[in-house]
């Protein structure tokens, strides 16, 4: 799916982790993962580092 240009709309840390495991790389293609959570917890903020 990634090779076909599919983007990820993530609402949780778990969904971001699954996207990374699937090969999405925010360093090379930062627009491929969109984070649209309305509630962000401390674990999610800490994962950003």
ROTIKOL-339250 format. One record per residue (C-alpha): residue in one letter; residue number from 1; y, z, x. Coordinates in nm, 3 decimals, padded with zeros to 5 digits. Each point is the difference from the previous one (the first is absolute). Example, Ala and Ser with C-alpha at 12.3 -4.5 7.8 and 13.67 -1.06 7.14 Angstrom:
BEGIN
ATOM residu num py pz px
ATOM A 1 -00.450 00.780 01.230
ATOM S 2 00.344 -00.066 00.137
This chain:
BEGIN
ATOM residu num py pz px
ATOM X 1 00.000 00.000 00.000
ATOM X 2 00.240 00.086 00.281
ATOM X 3 -00.058 -00.344 00.153
ATOM X 4 00.098 -00.156 -00.334
ATOM X 5 00.335 00.179 00.000
ATOM X 6 -00.083 00.284 -00.238
ATOM X 7 00.242 00.293 00.026
ATOM X 8 -00.085 00.366 -00.069
ATOM X 9 00.192 00.205 -00.258
ATOM X 10 -00.080 00.358 00.099
ATOM X 11 00.081 00.316 -00.196
ATOM X 12 -00.181 00.255 00.220
ATOM X 13 -00.089 00.085 00.356
ATOM X 14 -00.363 -00.086 -00.075
ATOM X 15 00.093 -00.353 -00.105
ATOM X 16 00.202 -00.046 00.318
ATOM X 17 -00.295 00.123 00.208
ATOM X 18 -00.232 -00.246 -00.178
ATOM X 19 00.243 -00.285 00.066
ATOM X 20 00.011 00.091 00.369
ATOM X 21 -00.381 00.017 00.011
ATOM X 22 -00.012 -00.346 -00.159
ATOM X 23 00.206 -00.138 00.287
ATOM X 24 00.356 00.007 -00.131
ATOM X 25 00.235 00.074 00.291
ATOM X 26 00.349 00.128 -00.081
ATOM X 27 00.105 -00.054 00.363
ATOM X 28 -00.053 -00.377 -00.011
ATOM X 29 00.052 -00.064 -00.374
ATOM X 30 00.207 00.284 -00.147
ATOM X 31 00.041 -00.177 -00.336
ATOM X 32 -00.375 -00.006 -00.070
ATOM X 33 -00.016 00.362 -00.123
ATOM X 34 00.248 00.110 -00.266
ATOM X 35 00.019 00.374 -00.071
ATOM X 36 00.111 00.066 -00.358
ATOM X 37 -00.091 00.364 -00.062
ATOM X 38 00.224 00.202 -00.228
ATOM X 39 -00.123 00.333 00.144
ATOM X 40 -00.034 00.034 00.378
ATOM X 41 -00.177 00.306 00.141
ATOM X 42 00.019 00.158 00.346
ATOM X 43 -00.329 -00.158 00.113
ATOM X 44 00.132 -00.347 -00.077
ATOM X 45 00.325 00.064 00.184
ATOM X 46 -00.191 00.139 00.300
ATOM X 47 -00.224 -00.306 00.018
ATOM X 48 00.303 -00.211 00.074
ATOM X 49 00.017 00.132 00.357
